[in-house]
Every structure is written in C-alpha cells, then in structure tokens.
C-alpha cells in the first residue's frame, strides 16, 4: 500500500495505470470509510468476512456497498454481498443497507487503456443500480442495470471454475472447438445452479453471464485460465499457486460450488471434473475422455 | 474436384487432411445420390436452391438430407433445410422426407486432427437425429440430439453476422472485453430473432448456439471473423471478398437477417450496424461509438 501511495500506481499488478489525482490511498479504516456515499468492496471472497468484520464499526448506517468479488464463501456457501451483510451485522436475507454487485467482462489492463467495455450494476435497490450506472458509466464503459443480484453473483463466481477447465484445455492444446463446447456446457451448468438458487435465466445470457465467461475463457490474461493452463501442462497445483502474485478465486470457489451443487441436487459435471483434478488427483486428459464418452443423448439444460 | 480426386485431399482449403479410402469423389449427380441412405448437403446457402434443383431428380423418395449450411436465403428468407425442401419439390412447412441440420463449433482443421469437438444433430425426425448421432459420433466427436431445427439453423446463420462484427473489433484492436460484450449482446439478439420464429430459447445456450458463436468470434481461423478484421483495418469489402478462397456466408446473411428482423419486428442493433458498415458506408469505429452511447438502461433480452 505504501508503494502504491508513493508511486501512484501498482507496479506488480497494473503498472500501466497511473492513479488519477482524485484517488486517495489509505490504510486507515476510519479515514477510508467516514463520510463515504458509496463503498466499493474489492476483496478476495475468502477474505471478505474478516475484512468486513474489521471495517464494520466505520461503515455508517444506510451507506450502500457495491461488491466486485467473484466467488462463494467455502464454509457458509454465501455469495459476496451476503457475506458483507453478515459481517457488518446485517441480515443476509433482508439487509438494511443497499447492497449490490458490479460485474462483467473487464480485464483490468484493457480498462486502464479505456478500451470499450460493459458491466452490469446489480441490486434489488433500483436507486443503487442507477447511482452505480451514473458514477461509473463513461463513453467507453457502458453499464446495464439488473435486479437479479443472485444471478449476477453466481455467474461471476462459477465462471472462474469453468475458466480453470478452459485453461486446462489450452494446456492440453485441445483447440477452439473443445473450448467453445466447454463454454456452452459450462454456461448451461452455471444457469442450472443459478435457477436452483432463484436467479433469472436471462442473466446468464447477459454481459455478466456469458460475456464474463467468454473473456475469462479466451483472454490470455485471465488468472484462472492461466492457472488451469499450467495444470493442463502437468504442473502441480501448489507449485502454480505458489508462483502467482494474484489470488486465483476459482480454486476455493470450486470447493464451494461443488458443495452448493450437491446441497441443491444440481448436476454440474464440469465443476465435478475440475474438483477431481484440483483435489482428487484426476489427470486433465482423463477428465476430457470421461466427459466425451458419456452416453450420447439429447442436449439438456434445466 | 479433379484435383481433390487425384490428390485425395483439398490442397486449397484443408491440405492437412487425407481423404479416407472409403470416400469416393465424383461429379456425377446420379452416381453420387443413387442408393444413398443419408445425404449430407454442404453447399453455400445462396447456391442451395440451384444445386438441389439440379440434384432433385436423383434424390430418392424418403431418403433423409442433413444440411451443414449456415445462412438464410436472401430472396425468400428461408432456412437451408427449407430451401432444400422447396428445391426438391417438397413442402417447406411439412416436408415428406426427413430433413435435418448438423451444426456446432467445428473448425475444420481441428476436426482433421481429431481434436475433441461437439455438434448437434437437429431434426423433427427422431430417427434421423439418432442415425446422425451414430453415423458421426466418435470418441473425439460428441453429438447431441435436438428437436429444435429452427433454433439450430437460426443460430448457425446469425452467428456469422456477429462474427463479422467480432472481426471488426479485432481490426480496431478493441480488446477482449469489447468482444465478449459483443458475444453476449449478439447472443441476446440471435435468441430474440429465434424466439420470434418459434425456436426454443435453450437452443441458443447450447453447443450449436453460444458454442458455435464463441468459436466463430474467437478462433483466428474463422472466415467471417477474418473478413471482419480486414474491414476493421479499413480494407474495402469488395477487395476483401475478392481475395478470399472460401465463401464468407456472413455477408449475404447480413442482408437476409436484417430483412427477417424487420419483417418480424425484432430489435437487432448489432446486425443493423454490420449492415450499415457492409452496405451503407458506416465506419466500424463510428458504429462502436453509436452502440456504446445508446441511452443507459436495463439489460434487455426478449
């Protein structure tokens, strides 16, 4: 943090972006949160609870929080905005403050160059959706509103699991046909889980659904895809994770999604295969063989 | 044809594939069709009618035809299997012979190397779906059945229009965020048109829907994407088309889809923009600006 404050950029993760003058860098919880009109929470999912438990005393009543985390908390199977609600003493099922998510296909290095992009501002609070739209929308960043917070958060979490699989296909040099089939079957299993949790199916057709899934599977820059690629090349998981600067959200999220799917009785064969590769010693090439040799059938969705 | 017969491969389009011994190459219509148990029709969409009008006398009653064409006939706005029905003296709305489509994310050069891939066998005739599944399915090519022939053919046609736009973004170096947003918004407009024509929305989630769209937008090899890329770099359309060996289905299909959307009152802003670029002199960079600057709104689908 001291280095970012001194250099006015993050030399490790995004060296090409110089922070605008209006951005203040601080490690002081009270200074960061006092008088905030909107708080954006950008914290790895498995650290959300401890972070917001610590910040909670400084978060004023009624101030909206917008999450950009993409994952599911392993122990509780809660979505990021639900964890924030719980950690700040709110009821996750009926929070007293406006909570939302901002999500979409947004590789940071491209945003830093102001290349055109889209996102979704999701909240059950229409005023928060509109506020996020006007705070962050520019002529190169188009922001859509969506009331389906569950769908947007589920899509953002599970796409990282599918991206690990996409990277494994890259590591195995399986080609674009295979990766595109994975994207389609992965989208179907994300939508199945989302539906079981009360999300609207249309959300998965949207920029925070299939849009984010596509960028995560096809951009060479994605962390989860890159981690999967190294696994596909035969590197052990601990070695890959040990050498990466950034958090690979897909790895813990695979555990959480698999448990969530089991608890809800949702069939998620790709997630199961990724889980078996990450934690049970299955080889990626054998997983493809198993998926390809399932009994020929109708294409099923829900 | 003589060259393919002599060399047992197509040196122009797929030099890496040697034809299996069981494949006979012939230009004799009668020899090609007599005693066929299934006919696979691989003809550019705008040439389907003349080809099948010529072949019709040799096509025996009740013999199924499976189409792999991806487009819409400009003058009639009919789908490939409808054109085949009409040209062989059948009723396009209630054909007497089994008709089907075989479609999916299948870059030919990858199939030639037996890399893993998926397709959909679509027909209202269940026996034809099952026959195609067992004729073409292998342990590296997984074939799903789908009764939604309309959806599979519409998805295959319109994805080429979206791929032209994806290529233009590549030519403009707009990045992965933009192309992934295009994929999502393109899928929504394909699904809107399909729904208006009676297709099942689930089909667009499938391998012949979003799967084929993804491979067409992201594989460097796709003809339509490549054509769009050269347009995005500023080359005139006639020059691009004149220099390409293969048919770029997306160009005539853009005319057809735009007319179909107008006739059915379906909002297809990306197709309209591609039409304006191809045929009305709009510059690709200006089209992006127009799409990005539309009024901020909810993400709409149907």
Interface residues (C-beta under 8 A of the other chain):
Chain A: X104 X105 X106 X107 X110 X111 X113 X115 X116 X117 X118 X120 X133 X134 X137 X139 X140 X142 X143 X144 X145 X146 X174 X175 X176 X177 X178 X179 X180 X181 X183 X184 X185 X187 X188 X191 X201 X202 X204 X205 X206 X207 X209 X210 X211 X212 X214 X215 X217 X218 X219 X221 X288 X289 X292 X293 X294 X296 X297 X298 X299 X301 X302
Chain B: X104 X105 X106 X107 X110 X111 X113 X115 X116 X117 X118 X120 X133 X134 X137 X139 X140 X142 X143 X144 X145 X146 X174 X175 X176 X177 X178 X179 X180 X181 X183 X184 X185 X187 X188 X191 X201 X202 X204 X205 X206 X207 X209 X210 X211 X212 X214 X215 X217 X218 X219 X221 X288 X289 X292 X293 X294 X296 X297 X298 X299 X301 X302
